[in-house]
């Protein structure tokens, strides 16, 4: 039996343009004037909480807070400047990692309003404005077309079966975080 290697090797055109092996398209976020207005409204109405969050009492030394988000600038020409960081997204695997970037859709600051406190928290109460040592940055989670952006420490109503915090500031589940008292630098009393 004669072995012929020629039939086992695929024909390759080394001059052909190479296609990237990432099989998904990143969703970048559109920051328009309507979205900028939603962010502004969210910050102004940050103390209007959904019933679930108003009644949820954290355990021990935990705090349920709602984070302020960076407001966007709108130029005289109507151009929206998002004032957000970018997030690196791995787009390839195996031999080497390559990254694409998208704009953080959340843009939370270290300023938060206290929604509710656990039984071990004695010096903070609902409505206090606190500042955190750092707000965990949003990061990419998942793979391929299933990548989502996840804000660190996010807290969403578990009865709604949400996979992630909504990205729309007008959504009643937007902006909530579960933190501990160790994360708090200080507060402005109400």
RATA-V620308 format. One record per backbone hydrogen bond with DSSP energy under -1.0 kcal/mol. NH is the residue of the N-H (numbers start at 1). CO is the residue of the C=O. If there is no record, write none. Layout:
nh-><NH,NH>
co-><CO,CO>
This chain:
nh-><8,16,36,37,38,39,40,41,42,43,44,45,48,49,54,55,56,62,63,64,65,66,67,68,70,73,75,78,81,87,89,91,100,102,104,109,112,113,114,115,116,118,120,121,127,128,129,130,131,132,133,139,141,146,147,148,150,154,155,160,161,171,174,177,178,179,181,183,184,185,186,188>
co-><5,13,32,33,34,35,36,37,38,39,40,41,45,47,50,51,52,59,179,116,177,113,175,111,107,81,79,75,73,102,100,98,89,87,85,68,130,66,128,64,64,62,60,118,114,125,188,112,186,110,183,150,148,143,144,141,139,151,176,157,158,168,171,65,153,63,61,180,181,131,131,129>
